[in-house]
Amino acid sequence: MPHESSEAGMQLHWHRRDLRADDNRALAAAAEDGPVCPVFVFDDAVLDHASPPRVAFMLDALLSLRTWYWERGGDLLLARGDPREVLPAIADALDAERVVWNKDYSGLARERDAAVRRALDDADVERASYHDAIIHEPGSITTNEGDHYSVYTYFWKKWRDRAKDDPFPAPDADALASPEPDDLPDVTLPSLPTLDDLGFEEPEASIPEAGPEPARDRLADFCEGDIYRYEERRDYPADECTSRLSADLKWGTIGVREVYDATDDAKAFADGEAEIESVEEFQSQLAWREFYAHVLNFNPEVVSENFKDYEHEIEWRSDPEALQAWKDGETGYPIVDAGMRQLREEGYVHNRVRMLVAAFLTKDLLVDWREGYDWFREKLVDHDTANDNGGWQWAASTGTDAQPYFRIFNPMTQGERYDPDAEYVKRYVPELRDADPEQIHDWPELADAERERIAPDYPAPIVDHAERRELAIETFEAARGDD
């Protein structure tokens, strides 16, 4: 249990995945107990798992956050090193009585936080950690037996009906501390490092603007319009009828309680039952995010292991050429390739298409889901361990509440259904911009001569979907031990 501070004194708030001042539970608690000095630590052990798109977004968000503190007479201290050493050193230099932070739920994060708690105890510095990143803390929504849910529907019903906290206020200017540079230990940095300083190249993708104000703009735009047609149009990638808040929620540039409050306000202004249901459908996506966070909290091994047990090992295929074609968006299945090229260009993929590209890799190519998870972790701006792992294991039929192994997406019919005019495909696959939508949807079934005539620079399909569907079912039935 965290120590309790006995009287007002300097507080350190350790920012991690909460790069904002508003609706920040730990920061608000620190500001109540004394002047607060915020700190961000560039931890090489964490950076080992990072990638250029995410680090670029993070640095932009940190600049925005530091500017917020500057404008109010405070500062965001920056340091690089092991937090077990950095935080006690800063606390000692500033005579801080307590360090606070918001919890994370992956196994690695919890091991790191436990080590930091021990280091602070050894340094006789009080500490406290707070639940903040999701609305309902792991362990607060359980079955009647007290277990975490492994079926989303039941989780959603309780999540939906459970009371939600209000957003937490940002600290007032007079609650912020701004230490003199001479008072700071050598572990602190004089300025925000660059990507190169941290050992990363410039990202291939265009990175969205980061920070609370861009996040609020995205939220406001969504709640003023697309949220009311979200249920009907969210699966159509050309419509872009999504909030685009995934990176903001991953990095905490906006608080989840603030997001939920905005959706509740939107529901109050909904015109009719259909619009109310559409808002609730978006809220259910917030619940999905939390469902996977709860699963990860109680099953940290799912990052590298199947959640679902099969009697035998799944016989994944080793096919480096097919894997590379998938990564490059060169499979000859247009909507799959459009999604993989969107990933490279934007560090983002539309949610329906994420499911399609994941299903194609794990079922049509029979490549281990961990290969796809690792590639998404490398390329996504919004990579979130719980969400990405949950999504990949859902598509691979190895996860909690997963897609049944025998329900295999047909990429041709999926493209025809959700991108009927091939707008999304043509946006990301320029080789097909002069093709008719019907030709695009039928591409894998066209004769070689017809494909050569229509789009000579776009590849033929690398596998036959019908054949691979049968092979995938056989593979999973063998793993199940079916006769």
N, C-alpha and C positions, 0 to 999 in steps of 0.2 A: 504494500500500500504506500502511496506517496506520503512524504512528510508534510506536515502542516507548518506554515510560517507563523511565528509568534507575534511579530510586529512589523510595521512598515519598513521596508528596506529595498535596495536595488534588486530588481528582478531581471533575469535574462529570458527572452523568449527565443527559442530555437526554431526558426522557420525551416520547413522541409517541403512538403507538398501542400502548403497553405500560403501561397505567395500573394497575400492580400491582408488588409487591415480590418475591413468590414467583415462581419459574420465569422469571426475567428475566435473560437471558444477559449483557447489557451491564452491568446493575446489579451482578450478582454479580462480574463481572470487575473493575469499578471498586472494589468493596469489598475485593477481595483486594490491591489495590495501594496503598491509603491511605484516609484518611477520605473519604467520598463525600457530596457535596451534590447532591441532585436538583433539577432545574429543569424547568419547563414554560413554553413560550413560546406566547402567543396570537399567531399569525402571521396578519396580515390577508390575505396572499396565499392562505393555506389557508382562512381563514374565508369568502373570496369564493365558495368552492365548497361551503360548508356549508349547513345548513338547521336550522330550530328543533328538530325531534325529535332530531337527532344532537347538536346543541350542548347540549340539555338533558340528555341521557344523559351526555355528556362531563363537564359541570359536576358532576353528581352523582357520577360516578366520581372526579373530581379531589378532591372533598371527602372521599370515602372514603379515597383514597390519602394525602392530606395528614394526615388524622386518624391513619392508620397510622404515619406518620413522627413526628407529635407525641407519640404514646403511647410512643415509644421514644427520646425526647429529640432527635430530628432535626426537619427541616422540609423542606417542598417549596417552593422558591422559585418565584414566579410573575412573569412579565414579559409585556409586550405590545410587539410590534414585529418588525422584520426579524431573524431569527436570525443573519444574517451580522454584524449589529451588536451584538445583545443578548448572544450567547454570549461573544465576545471581551471585552466590557465586564465581564461578571460574572466571567469568568476572571481578568481583570486586577485587579479589586477584591478578589478573594479569594485572589489569588496561586495560582490553580489551575494545575497543570502539564499537565492533560489533560482533554479533553472526550470522553465516549463516548456512543454511542447505538446503537439497534437499527435495522437496515436496513428500508426500505420498497421496494416494487418497481414502483411506477408511474413513468411517465416524468417527471412533475412532481416527484415526491418525489426521484428520483435527481438531477434538475437542481438542486433546492434543496440537497441534501446535498453535491453537488460544489462549489456556491458557498460553503457553510459551511466545507468543508475548506480552500478557498483562503483564506477570511477568517481562519481559525485559523492557517494557515501564515504569513500576513502578520503576525499578531500573535505569532508564535513560541510558539504553544500546541500541544502535542501532541494528537492525536485518534485515535480508533479506532472503527470501526463493526462491529457483530456481526450475524450471521444469527440470527433469533429468531422471527419472526412465523409461520413455517411450519416443519414438521419437517425437510423436505429442501430445501436451498437450490437456487434455480434454477441449472441447469448440472450438478447432481449426478445427475440421472436423465435419460439421453439414449439416443438410438438408437445402433446399432452404428457409425453414421457420425458420431456426436458431436452430432447436432442435438437440439433439444428435441422432445418428442412433440406431435403434433397429433391423435392418436387416444388417447382416455382408456384404453381397455382395456389397451393395452400399458404405458402409464404406471402404471396401478394394479398390475399384476403385479410390477413392480420396486419400487414404493412399498411394497407390502404386505410384501415379503420383505427390504427394507432394514432394517438395525439402526436403532433409535430411541434418541436421547439420553435420559438421565434428566432429570427436572426440575432446575433450578438452585436452590440454596438462597437464601433471602432474607438480606440482610445482618444481622449482629448489631447490637445497639444501639450498641455501642462503635465500630462502623465508620461511624456516621452523624455528619455535621457539622451544626451549627446556627449559622450565622453571626449575629453581632449586627446588628440593623437598621442601626446607624450605619456598618457596613462595606459595605452594599449600595449599588450604583449607582442612579441615578434611574430606570433602565429597569425596575426591579422594581416589583411591585404590593404594596400592604399587605394586600390581602385578595382572596378569590376574586371575580371579577366576576360580575355577573348576566347573564341573557340580554339585558336591555335595555342594559346597559353595552356589550355586544358588538354591538348593533344588530339583535337578533333578537326577534321576537314570541314569546309563549307558544305552544307547539305545539298543534295541533288534537288530536293523539292523546294517549292516556294512555301515559306513558312508564314502562317497568319500572324497578324499583329497580336501581341500578348499583353496582358494586364487587365485589371478590373474594368476600366472604361470600355475597351473593345469587347470584353465579355458581356458587359451590361448592354451594349449596343446590339450585340447578337441576340441576347435574351429578349430585349424589347421588340426588336424587329420580328422575332418569331412569335411572341405572344400577341402582337398586334394583327397577325395575319395567318401564317401557315399553321399555327397550332390548331386552328379551327377546321383544317382539312387534313390534319396529320393522319388520322385513322384511315382515311380513304386513299391518300396519296403518298404515304411515307415509303412504300415499297417501290416507287417509280423513280429511279435514280436521275432521270433527266429533269424531273420537277424540282429537285433539290428541296423537297419539303421536309427538311430536318432542321434542328436547332443549331447545328455546328458548334455545340458547347462541349464536345467530348474532351478536347484538349484543355479547356478551361476547368472542367471538373477534375481532370487528371492532375493538373498542376495546382488546383485550388486558387486560381485567379478570380474565381467567384465562389461564394459559399453555397452549398447544396440547399440550405434552408432558405436562402434568398431566392434561389431558382424555384423551389417548391412554392414559396409565397407568391411569386409572380405568376405561376401557373394557376394557383387558386384564385388570384385576382382575375385572370383571364376567364376562368370558369364562371365567375360571377357575372361577367359581361357577355357570356355565350348567348347566341340567338338560337334557342331551341335545343332539344334533346340530342340531336346529332352532333352539334358543336360541343356540348358537355361531354359526350362520350369520347370525342376526339381528344379533348384536353386530358381526360382520364387515361386514354391510351398512352399519351406521352408520359404521364405520371407513372404508368406501369413500367415504362422503360427506366425510369429512375429506380424503381423497385428491383428490376432485373440487375442493375448495377450493384445494388446492395445485397441481393441474393448471392451473387458470385463472391462478393467480399466476405460474406458470412461463411460460405463454403471454404474459401481459401484460409480464413482464420482458423477453422477447425480441422483443415486438411492441408497443411502447408506442402505436403509431398506432391500435390497435384500439379505443381509447376513442372515436374519432370516425369511424373508417373500417371498412368491411367487412373481415373477415379473409379471407373467400373471394372470389376474383376471378370475376366473370361477364363474358362477352364484351361485354355492353352494360349500361348503367345499369338498375337496377331501377326501374320506373316507379311509385314510391310515389304514393299519392293525397294531395292536399291537401284535407282535409275537417274544418275546425275544429269544426263542430257535432258530428260523430261522435266526434272526439277528446274533446271536452268531456263528451259523454254517457258515454264510457268512463271518464274521470276521476271523474265523479260517481256511477258505479254506476247508470246509467240506460239501459242498452243494451237491456233487455228480454230478456236472457239471464241467468236467475237466478243460476247459479253464478259467472258472470263478475262480475255486480253485487255479489254477496256478497263476493267477493275484493277488489274495489275499495273497498267500504265498510269492510272489515276494515282495509285499508291506512290509510284516513283515521282510523279509531277507535283503532287500536293501533300504527300505525307498523310494521306487520308483516303479512305474508301467508303462509299455509301454502304449502309448496313446490310441491305438486301444483297448487294454484290459481295460483301465480305463473306456471307454465308455461301454464295455460289462458288467463289474462288476456293474457299476452304473445302467445300464438298468435292470440287473437281480434283484437288490435290489428293485428298484422302480416299476418295472412292474411284474416280476415273483413273488416276495415276497410281493409287494404292501406295502413296508415299506417306511416311510417318507424320502425324500431325505436328510433332515437335520441330520438324524442318520448317513448316509453315509458320509456326509460332515464333521461331527464331528470326525468320525473315520479316515478319510484321514488327517484331520488337526492334529490329534494325531500322525500319523505314517509317513507322508511324510516329507522328507527332503526339498522338493521344494514347500511345501504348500504356495500358494499365494491366498489371499482372493478373489481377482477378478477372477483369472483363475479357481480356484476350485469351487467357487460358480457358475460361468458361466457354467462350465462343468456339475456340478450336476443338475442344473436347466434345462440345455439342455436335459440331459438324462431323466429327470422326466417329460418333457413336460410342465414345469411351467415357463420356462425362456424366455429370448429374443431370437428370431430366433431359437426356440427350435425344437427338434425332434417332429413331429406330434404324438399325443397320440396313434394313430392306427398303427404306424410303430414300431413294437416291435421286437427287435433283437432275433433271435433264436440262443441260445448259441451253439447248436450242429452244425448248418450249418456255423456259424461264425468260429468255431474252425476248421471245415473241410476246409473252404475257406482260412483262414489266417494262419493256422498252419497245413498244410496238412499231414506232416510227424510226427506230434505231438512232434516235437523237444522242443518247448517251454513248453508244458505240462510236458514232461518227465524230463525237467530240474528242475522243481519246485514241481512236484508231484512224489516222488520216488516210491510210491506204484504202479504206472502204467508203470514203466520203462520196464517191460517185456511184456507189452501188445502190440498188433499190433495197428497201427494208426486207422484202421477201427473200432476196438473194442473200442478204446478211444472215437472216435467221436460218436459212437452209444451207449455209456455207459448208458445213461438214458433209452434207449429202450430195453436193454438186459434183459433176464429173470434173476431172482434172483440167480438161480443155476449157470448160466453162469458167472455172476459177481463174485460169490463166488469162482468159479474155476480160473478165470483170475487174480483177485486181491482181496483177502479176506480182506485186511486191508483198502481198499478204500470204502467209504460209497456209499450206494444207493442214488438216487436223493431224495431230501427232498420235492420236489413238481413236479407235472406234468406240463411241459411247455405249452402244448396245452390248458389244462384247465385254467391255470393261464393267458394265453394270452387273452382268452375270458373274464375272470373275470376283467382283467385290462381295457379292452375296455369298458365293462359295467360300471365300476367304473368311468371312465373319462367321459363317456356319461352322467351319472347321475350328475356329477359335472357341466357339461355344461348345464344341464337342458333339454337335448334331451328327447323327448317323447319315 
